[in-house]
Amino acid sequence: MSYSVGQVAGFAGVTVRTLHHYDDIGLLVPGGRSHAGHRRYDDADLDRLQQILFYRELGFPLEEVAALLDDPAADPRAHLRRQHELLTVRIEQLQKMAAAVEHAMEAREMGIDLTPEERFEVFGDKDPEQYAEEAERRWGGTEAYAESQRRAARYTKDDWKRIQAEVDAWSEGYAGLMAAGEPPTGEAAMDMAEEHRQHIGKWFYACSYETHRSLGEMYVSDERFKAFYDAMRPGLAEHLKEAITANAARRTA
C-alpha cells in the first residue's frame, strides 16, 4: 500500500513543502512514483519519517538526522531505544519547566516573589490562597478589598514572615488566655481582640469596629473559618467573636 504526499502530510502533521524538501536533500526519498510521476510513500517510508520527526523534535539538525538514519551499523531497534531515552529526558525537563511556570503564576497571583518552597515555608500548612476566590466574590467591590490587594502586592518574603510571626504570637497568647479561664468580656480578652483588629489594619486594610464585628460573626458562622480558629484551641472562634463584640462596644460607647 502506498500513500500520496498529501496523505502523508496529513498523517504526520507536516506540510507538503516539508516532504518535498526532505526528498530534495535525500533525507526521505519516497519509495515509489505514480504513473504521472507523483510521489508515493510506502510503510517503510512512513517508518523513516517517524524517525526523522522524533529526532527533529529532540532538536537534531537535518544533517545529523540523515547521518544517524543512514548509518549501516545502526539497528532500527537501537534507534527506538535511543529516542525513547532522549524523549524520557525531554519529558522530565518539560515537566519541570511546566511546574516552574505554575509555581511562578501562583507567586504572582499572591503578589509575592516567592518560590513554592518559600511560600509553604512562610505559611506552614495553611494556604493563604485557600479563600482567595471567595474573598473576591464577597468583598471584591469594596475599598477594603482593593486596599488589601494593593498592600499585599508590595510585600516581600520578609514581610510575610513578619505577618505570620505576629499571627503565631497572637494565637499562642489567645490560647493561653483561654487556658487561664479569662472570659471573652474581660479586659485581657478585649485587649487581644483589639490587637487582632489592629493587625488587620496594619497589614491589610482599615478595619473599623463595625467591620471587625462582622468578621467575628463570620468566624463562627462559616465552618471553615471556625475550624481555622478552633484549631488554635477548641472554642476559640466563639470566644474571639464575643471578645470582638465586647471590645467594639467599649471602644464605641
C-alpha positions as CSV (number, residue, x, y, z in Angstrom):
1,M,0.0,0.0,0.0
2,S,1.3,3.5,-0.8
3,Y,0.2,7.0,0.0
4,S,0.3,10.3,-1.7
5,V,2.4,13.2,-0.5
6,G,-0.8,15.0,0.7
7,Q,-2.0,11.9,2.6
8,V,1.4,11.6,4.3
9,A,1.5,15.3,5.2
10,G,-1.9,14.8,6.8
11,F,-0.8,11.7,8.8
12,A,2.4,13.3,10.0
13,G,1.2,16.9,10.7
14,V,3.8,18.4,8.3
15,T,3.5,20.4,5.2
16,V,3.8,19.0,1.7
17,R,6.6,21.5,1.2
18,T,8.5,19.9,4.1
19,L,8.2,16.5,2.5
20,H,9.3,17.9,-0.9
21,H,12.4,19.4,0.9
22,Y,13.2,16.0,2.6
23,D,13.1,14.4,-0.8
24,D,15.2,17.1,-2.4
25,I,18.0,16.7,0.2
26,G,17.8,12.9,0.1
27,L,16.6,12.6,3.7
28,L,13.3,10.9,2.8
29,V,13.0,9.8,-0.8
30,P,9.7,8.1,-1.4
31,G,9.8,4.5,-2.4
32,G,7.6,4.9,-5.5
33,R,6.1,7.1,-8.1
34,S,2.7,7.1,-9.7
35,H,2.2,6.8,-13.4
36,A,2.0,10.5,-13.5
37,G,5.3,10.8,-11.7
38,H,3.8,11.9,-8.3
39,R,5.5,10.8,-5.1
40,R,4.1,7.6,-3.4
41,Y,5.2,6.6,0.1
42,D,5.1,3.1,1.5
43,D,5.1,1.8,5.1
44,A,8.9,1.8,5.2
45,D,8.9,5.5,4.2
46,L,6.4,6.2,7.0
47,D,8.7,4.5,9.5
48,R,11.6,6.6,8.4
49,L,9.5,9.8,8.5
50,Q,8.6,8.9,12.1
51,Q,12.2,8.5,13.0
52,I,13.0,11.8,11.3
53,L,10.3,13.7,13.2
54,F,11.3,12.1,16.5
55,Y,14.9,13.4,16.1
56,R,13.7,16.8,14.8
57,E,11.5,17.1,17.9
58,L,14.6,16.5,20.0
59,G,16.4,19.3,18.3
60,F,18.7,17.3,15.9
61,P,19.7,19.2,12.7
62,L,18.7,17.5,9.5
63,E,22.3,16.7,8.5
64,E,22.8,14.8,11.8
65,V,19.4,13.0,11.4
66,A,20.5,11.8,8.0
67,A,23.8,10.6,9.3
68,L,22.1,8.7,12.1
69,L,19.5,7.1,10.0
70,D,21.9,6.1,7.2
71,D,24.5,4.6,9.4
72,P,24.7,1.0,8.1
73,A,25.7,-0.3,11.5
74,A,22.5,1.2,13.2
75,D,19.8,-1.2,14.3
76,P,16.3,0.2,14.0
77,R,15.6,-1.1,17.5
78,A,18.6,0.8,18.7
79,H,17.2,4.0,17.2
80,L,13.9,3.5,19.1
81,R,15.7,2.8,22.3
82,R,17.9,5.9,21.9
83,Q,14.8,8.0,21.0
84,H,12.9,6.6,24.0
85,E,15.8,7.6,26.3
86,L,16.1,11.0,24.8
87,L,12.4,11.6,24.9
88,T,12.1,10.5,28.5
89,V,14.8,13.0,29.5
90,R,13.0,15.7,27.4
91,I,9.6,14.9,29.1
92,E,11.2,15.2,32.6
93,Q,12.7,18.5,31.6
94,L,9.4,19.8,30.2
95,Q,7.5,18.6,33.3
96,K,10.0,20.6,35.5
97,M,9.5,23.6,33.3
98,A,5.7,23.3,33.5
99,A,5.9,23.0,37.2
100,A,8.2,26.1,37.4
101,V,5.7,28.1,35.4
102,E,2.8,27.0,37.6
103,H,4.7,28.0,40.7
104,A,5.6,31.4,39.2
105,M,2.0,32.0,38.4
106,E,1.0,31.1,42.0
107,A,3.5,33.5,43.4
108,R,2.4,36.3,41.0
109,E,-1.2,35.8,42.0
110,M,-0.2,36.1,45.6
111,G,1.7,39.3,44.9
112,I,4.8,37.7,46.5
113,D,8.1,37.0,44.8
114,L,8.5,33.5,46.3
115,T,9.2,30.0,45.2
116,P,6.6,27.5,46.2
117,E,9.0,26.1,48.8
118,E,9.4,29.6,50.3
119,R,5.6,30.1,50.1
120,F,4.9,27.0,52.2
121,E,7.9,27.7,54.4
122,V,6.3,31.0,55.3
123,F,2.8,29.8,55.8
124,G,3.3,26.3,57.1
125,D,0.4,24.0,56.2
126,K,-2.0,27.0,55.7
127,D,-2.6,28.0,52.1
128,P,-3.1,31.8,52.0
129,E,-4.9,31.5,48.7
130,Q,-7.4,29.0,50.0
131,Y,-10.2,31.5,50.3
132,A,-9.0,34.0,47.7
133,E,-11.8,33.4,45.2
134,E,-14.5,33.6,47.9
135,A,-12.9,36.7,49.3
136,E,-13.0,38.4,45.9
137,R,-16.6,37.2,45.4
138,R,-17.7,38.6,48.8
139,W,-15.7,41.8,49.0
140,G,-14.2,42.3,45.6
141,G,-16.1,45.6,45.1
142,T,-15.1,47.1,48.4
143,E,-12.4,49.6,49.1
144,A,-11.1,47.4,51.9
145,Y,-10.5,44.5,49.4
146,A,-8.8,46.8,46.9
147,E,-6.6,48.2,49.6
148,S,-5.7,44.7,50.9
149,Q,-4.7,43.7,47.3
150,R,-2.6,46.8,46.8
151,R,-0.7,46.3,50.1
152,A,-0.2,42.5,49.6
153,A,1.3,43.1,46.1
154,R,4.1,45.1,47.7
155,Y,5.0,42.7,50.4
156,T,8.3,40.8,50.3
157,K,9.2,37.4,51.7
158,D,10.4,39.0,55.0
159,D,7.1,41.0,55.2
160,W,5.1,37.8,55.0
161,K,7.3,36.2,57.6
162,R,6.7,39.1,60.0
163,I,3.0,38.8,59.4
164,Q,3.0,35.1,60.1
165,A,5.1,35.6,63.2
166,E,2.6,38.1,64.6
167,V,-0.2,35.7,63.9
168,D,1.6,32.9,65.6
169,A,2.4,35.0,68.7
170,W,-1.2,36.2,68.9
171,S,-2.6,32.7,68.5
172,E,-0.4,31.4,71.3
173,G,-1.3,34.3,73.5
174,Y,-5.1,34.0,73.0
175,A,-5.0,30.2,73.5
176,G,-3.1,30.9,76.8
177,L,-5.7,33.4,77.8
178,M,-8.4,30.9,77.4
179,A,-6.5,28.2,79.2
180,A,-6.2,30.6,82.1
181,G,-10.0,30.9,82.2
182,E,-10.2,34.5,81.1
183,P,-13.8,35.4,80.0
184,P,-14.3,36.9,76.5
185,T,-15.7,40.1,78.1
186,G,-12.7,40.5,80.3
187,E,-10.1,43.2,79.8
188,A,-7.4,40.7,78.7
189,A,-9.6,39.1,76.0
190,M,-10.8,42.5,74.8
191,D,-7.3,43.8,74.6
192,M,-6.3,40.8,72.4
193,A,-9.4,41.3,70.2
194,E,-8.1,44.9,69.7
195,E,-4.7,43.6,68.9
196,H,-6.4,41.3,66.3
197,R,-8.2,44.3,64.7
198,Q,-5.0,46.4,64.7
199,H,-3.1,43.6,63.0
200,I,-5.6,43.6,60.1
201,G,-5.4,47.4,59.9
202,K,-1.6,47.4,60.0
203,W,-1.1,44.8,57.2
204,F,-4.2,44.7,55.1
205,Y,-7.0,47.3,55.3
206,A,-8.5,49.8,57.7
207,C,-10.7,47.7,59.9
208,S,-13.4,49.6,61.7
209,Y,-15.1,48.3,64.8
210,E,-18.2,47.6,62.7
211,T,-16.1,45.6,60.2
212,H,-14.4,43.8,63.0
213,R,-17.8,42.8,64.4
214,S,-18.8,41.4,61.0
215,L,-15.6,39.4,60.8
216,G,-16.3,38.0,64.3
217,E,-19.7,36.8,63.2
218,M,-18.2,35.2,60.1
219,Y,-15.6,33.3,62.3
220,V,-18.4,31.4,63.9
221,S,-20.9,31.2,61.0
222,D,-18.5,29.9,58.4
223,E,-17.4,26.4,59.3
224,R,-14.0,26.9,57.5
225,F,-13.1,30.0,59.5
226,K,-14.4,28.4,62.7
227,A,-12.2,25.4,62.1
228,F,-9.2,27.6,61.4
229,Y,-9.6,29.4,64.8
230,D,-10.7,26.4,66.7
231,A,-7.6,24.6,65.6
232,M,-5.6,27.0,67.8
233,R,-7.8,26.0,70.7
234,P,-11.2,24.4,70.8
235,G,-13.9,27.1,71.2
236,L,-11.6,29.9,70.3
237,A,-13.7,31.1,67.4
238,E,-16.7,31.7,69.6
239,H,-14.6,33.2,72.4
240,L,-13.0,35.6,70.0
241,K,-16.3,36.6,68.4
242,E,-17.6,37.6,71.9
243,A,-14.4,39.4,72.7
244,I,-14.5,41.4,69.4
245,T,-18.1,42.4,70.2
246,A,-17.3,43.4,73.7
247,N,-14.2,45.4,72.6
248,A,-16.2,47.2,69.9
249,A,-18.8,48.1,72.5
250,R,-16.3,49.5,74.9
251,R,-14.4,51.4,72.2
252,T,-17.5,53.0,70.6
253,A,-19.6,53.6,73.7
